[in-house]
C-alpha cells in the first residue's frame, strides 16, 4: 500500500493542478476499492471454521476445546447440510455462502456428514480445556 501511495504522489506531482484534481477523481474509487477488498479479505473465515467446497469438508478433522463454536461455511455452488451422526445437530440446506454454527459443550468425538451427499464426512474432536 505504501508503494501505491508513493507512486500516486509522484504521478500527482507531475500533473498540473487541474489534471491533479481529475486524476484524484478517477483514482479515488480505485483506492476505495482496494481498501474495501482488504476489509473483506480480513473477514475471511479463520480459526474454527470448516469450509464446504468441491463436495469436501475442509479440514476433514478438527480438534477444539469444550465451549468452542465451530462454523461450517458452504463455499460450493450447490447446497449441502451438516448432520451429526447421532442427531446431536443438523443444519438446514446451506446454499452458497450460507453457514451453520454449533457450540460444543461436552468432550467427545463428533462425526458428521452431508444429508444430501452422505459420502461427505467430517469429524470434530472436542477435548476438555484441561486436556
Secondary structure, 3 states (H helix, E strand, C coil): CHHHHHHHHHHHHCCCHHHHHHHHHHHHHHHHHHHHHHHHHHCCCCCCEEEEECCEEECCEEEEECCCEEEEEECCCCCECCEECCCCCECCCECCCCEEEEECCCCEEEEEECCCCCCCEEEEEEECCCC
